[in-house]
Amino acid sequence: MRGRAQREGELASRQDLTRAIDLAIAGDWQGAHRIVQQDEEDATSCWIHAVLHTIEGDTGNARYWYRRAGRSYAAYPDAKAELAAIKATLTS
């Protein structure tokens, strides 16, 4: 089982990404952001990263990560609903 702190460059697992979503929903933006930054190639990680920057209010950065994820910036009007949808894809 993985520890909470991972080596830099190690890919984030589905469990890690689910944890990032839980942290984001709980208001721990920094904790969630640290997790998704571990894997900037994975589409789901990029999607969560995009939502985090939407929550932060950094539209330009959010749009960048949505493009990296292959997702639409305007697909979800609510960040928490979007995070719930991402979590559903990770846990199904």
C-alpha positions as CSV (number, residue, x, y, z in Angstrom):
1,M,0.0,0.0,0.0
2,R,1.3,3.4,-0.9
3,G,2.0,6.1,1.7
4,R,0.5,9.6,1.4
5,A,3.8,11.1,0.4
6,Q,5.1,9.7,-2.9
7,R,8.4,10.2,-4.7
8,E,8.4,13.0,-7.2
9,G,7.6,11.7,-10.7
10,E,5.7,8.6,-9.4
11,L,2.4,8.1,-11.1
12,A,-0.8,8.7,-9.1
13,S,-3.0,5.7,-8.6
14,R,-6.8,5.7,-8.8
15,Q,-6.8,5.6,-5.0
16,D,-4.6,8.7,-4.9
17,L,-6.8,10.5,-7.4
18,T,-9.9,9.6,-5.3
19,R,-8.1,11.0,-2.3
20,A,-7.4,14.2,-4.2
21,I,-11.1,14.6,-5.0
22,D,-12.0,14.0,-1.3
23,L,-9.5,16.6,-0.2
24,A,-10.8,19.1,-2.8
25,I,-14.4,18.6,-1.7
26,A,-13.3,19.0,1.9
27,G,-11.6,22.3,1.0
28,D,-8.0,21.2,1.1
29,W,-7.0,22.6,-2.3
30,Q,-3.3,22.4,-1.6
31,G,-3.4,18.7,-0.6
32,A,-5.4,17.8,-3.7
33,H,-3.1,19.8,-5.9
34,R,0.0,18.1,-4.6
35,I,-1.5,14.7,-5.5
36,V,-2.5,15.6,-9.1
37,Q,0.8,17.3,-9.8
38,Q,2.4,13.9,-9.4
39,D,1.1,12.7,-12.7
40,E,0.7,15.4,-15.3
41,E,0.3,12.9,-18.2
42,D,-2.8,11.0,-17.0
43,A,-6.0,12.4,-18.4
44,T,-8.0,11.9,-15.2
45,S,-5.3,13.6,-13.1
46,C,-5.3,16.5,-15.6
47,W,-9.1,16.7,-15.4
48,I,-8.9,17.0,-11.6
49,H,-6.1,19.5,-11.9
50,A,-8.4,21.5,-14.2
51,V,-11.2,21.5,-11.7
52,L,-8.9,22.6,-9.0
53,H,-7.8,25.6,-11.0
54,T,-11.5,26.4,-11.7
55,I,-12.1,26.4,-7.9
56,E,-9.1,28.6,-7.5
57,G,-10.5,31.0,-10.0
58,D,-7.5,30.7,-12.4
59,T,-9.5,30.3,-15.6
60,G,-6.5,30.4,-18.0
61,N,-4.7,27.6,-16.1
62,A,-8.0,25.6,-15.7
63,R,-8.5,25.8,-19.5
64,Y,-5.0,24.6,-20.1
65,W,-5.6,21.5,-17.9
66,Y,-9.0,20.8,-19.5
67,R,-7.3,20.7,-22.9
68,R,-4.6,18.4,-21.5
69,A,-7.4,16.2,-20.2
70,G,-9.4,16.2,-23.5
71,R,-12.4,17.7,-21.6
72,S,-14.6,20.8,-22.0
73,Y,-14.2,23.7,-19.7
74,A,-17.9,24.4,-19.8
75,A,-19.2,20.9,-19.4
76,Y,-20.1,21.2,-15.7
77,P,-21.5,24.4,-14.2
78,D,-20.5,23.3,-10.6
79,A,-17.1,22.1,-9.5
80,K,-18.3,19.8,-6.8
81,A,-20.7,18.1,-9.2
82,E,-17.8,17.7,-11.6
83,L,-15.6,16.3,-8.9
84,A,-18.3,13.8,-8.0
85,A,-18.6,12.7,-11.6
86,I,-14.8,12.2,-11.8
87,K,-14.9,10.2,-8.5
88,A,-17.7,8.0,-10.0
89,T,-15.5,7.2,-13.0
90,L,-12.6,6.2,-10.6
91,T,-14.6,4.1,-8.3
92,S,-16.9,2.3,-10.8
